[in-house]
Structure formats: structure tokens, C-alpha cells
């Protein structure tokens, strides 16, 4: 019986870890999307200010070019983290399913208490 209880506690712990990991990844993606939006606004402002929208033009804004490079790297990071979120969601769902099965088994085999 102690091993069943230990397995249940371990699964609850794993479920908590997976949930926190997933929440952290989702938070990171949200922050990166906000940064990406700010960078895109900055790029647009620079292009309006200079009147040059061609990145390859010699008078294109250097800060806008740097911001554009940063935005591209952020987009790649967002794509990578989105894939990790999908994987983490699957892992979390598997752990939660296993936890539900353990809890159901523990409930079935726990001694019934009689009411007075």
C-alpha cells in the first residue's frame, strides 16, 4: 500500500512540474510576441521617419535593420517554443491521465469508512 501511495505522490509531483513547465513556456512565448510587436512598430516608425522601406537600400535605417534582424530571431524562437509547448502539453496530458488512473485505483482500494 505504501508503494501505491508513493506512486500517487510522485505522479502528483510530476504533474505539477509539467504544468509549471508548460506555463513557463507559454509565458515566454507571450513575452516574445509582445517584444516582436514592439520591434515591428519600431521598424515601421523608422521606415516612416526615413522614407526608406527597402532593407537593401544604402540609406535604410541602421536601427531598423538591427531591429529587423532581432525580430527574425524572435520569430524563430517563437516557432521553436511553440513546438516545445505542443510536446509539453502532450507530456502533461499523459501524466494527468496516469495520475487519474492511480487516483481511481487508490479510491477503489481504500478502506470504506462507516458513518456513525
C-alpha positions as CSV (number, residue, x, y, z in Angstrom):
1,X,0.0,0.0,0.0
2,X,2.9,2.4,0.7
3,X,4.3,1.9,-2.8
4,X,0.9,2.8,-4.2
5,X,0.8,6.0,-2.1
6,X,4.4,6.8,-3.1
7,X,3.5,6.3,-6.8
8,X,0.5,8.6,-6.4
9,X,2.6,11.3,-4.7
10,X,5.3,11.0,-7.3
11,X,2.7,11.4,-10.1
12,X,1.2,14.4,-8.5
13,X,4.6,16.0,-8.2
14,X,5.4,15.2,-11.9
15,X,2.0,16.7,-12.9
16,X,2.8,19.8,-11.0
17,X,6.3,20.1,-12.6
18,X,4.9,19.5,-16.1
19,X,2.2,22.1,-15.5
20,X,4.7,24.7,-14.3
21,X,7.0,23.9,-17.3
22,X,4.1,24.4,-19.7
23,X,3.0,27.7,-18.0
24,X,6.6,28.9,-18.2
25,X,6.9,28.2,-21.9
26,X,3.5,29.8,-22.6
27,X,4.6,32.9,-20.7
28,X,7.8,33.1,-22.6
29,X,6.0,32.9,-25.9
30,X,3.6,35.7,-24.8
31,X,6.5,37.9,-23.8
32,X,8.3,37.3,-27.0
33,X,5.2,38.1,-29.0
34,X,4.9,41.4,-27.2
35,X,8.6,42.2,-27.9
36,X,8.1,41.2,-31.6
37,X,5.1,43.6,-31.8
38,X,7.2,46.4,-30.3
39,X,10.1,45.7,-32.7
40,X,7.7,45.8,-35.7
41,X,6.2,49.1,-34.5
42,X,9.7,50.5,-34.1
43,X,10.7,49.3,-37.6
44,X,7.6,50.9,-39.1
45,X,8.3,54.2,-37.3
46,X,11.9,54.2,-38.6
47,X,10.8,53.5,-42.1
48,X,8.2,56.3,-42.0
49,X,10.8,58.6,-40.5
50,X,13.4,57.9,-43.1
51,X,11.0,57.3,-46.0
52,X,13.1,54.2,-47.0
53,X,11.5,50.7,-46.8
54,X,14.0,48.8,-48.8
55,X,16.3,46.9,-46.4
56,X,19.0,46.7,-49.1
57,X,19.0,50.4,-49.8
58,X,22.1,52.2,-48.6
59,X,20.1,54.8,-46.6
60,X,18.0,52.2,-44.8
61,X,17.9,53.0,-41.1
62,X,20.6,51.1,-39.2
63,X,18.5,50.8,-36.0
64,X,15.6,49.5,-38.1
65,X,17.9,46.9,-39.8
66,X,19.1,45.7,-36.3
67,X,15.5,45.6,-35.1
68,X,14.5,43.6,-38.2
69,X,17.3,41.1,-37.5
70,X,16.2,40.8,-33.9
71,X,12.6,40.3,-34.9
72,X,13.5,37.5,-37.3
73,X,15.4,35.7,-34.5
74,X,12.4,36.2,-32.1
75,X,10.1,34.7,-34.7
76,X,12.3,31.6,-35.0
77,X,12.4,31.4,-31.2
78,X,8.6,31.6,-31.0
79,X,8.3,28.8,-33.5
80,X,10.7,26.6,-31.6
81,X,8.9,27.3,-28.3
82,X,5.5,26.7,-29.8
83,X,6.8,23.2,-30.8
84,X,8.0,22.7,-27.3
85,X,4.7,23.8,-25.9
86,X,2.9,21.1,-28.0
87,X,5.3,18.5,-26.7
88,X,5.0,19.7,-23.1
89,X,1.2,19.6,-23.4
90,X,1.3,16.0,-24.6
91,X,3.6,15.1,-21.7
92,X,1.4,16.9,-19.2
93,X,-1.7,15.2,-20.5
94,X,-0.1,11.8,-20.3
95,X,1.0,12.4,-16.7
96,X,-2.5,13.7,-15.8
97,X,-4.1,10.6,-17.3
98,X,-1.7,8.3,-15.4
99,X,-2.5,10.3,-12.2
100,X,-6.2,9.9,-12.7
101,X,-5.8,6.2,-13.1
102,X,-3.7,6.0,-10.0
103,X,-6.2,8.1,-8.0
104,X,-9.1,6.0,-9.2
105,X,-7.3,2.8,-8.2
106,X,-6.4,4.2,-4.8
107,X,-10.0,5.3,-4.3
108,X,-11.3,1.8,-5.2
109,X,-9.0,0.0,-2.9
110,X,-9.1,2.4,0.0
111,X,-10.9,1.2,3.1
112,X,-14.5,2.4,3.3
113,X,-15.3,4.5,6.4
114,X,-18.6,3.8,8.1
115,X,-20.7,6.7,9.2
116,X,-21.8,6.8,12.8
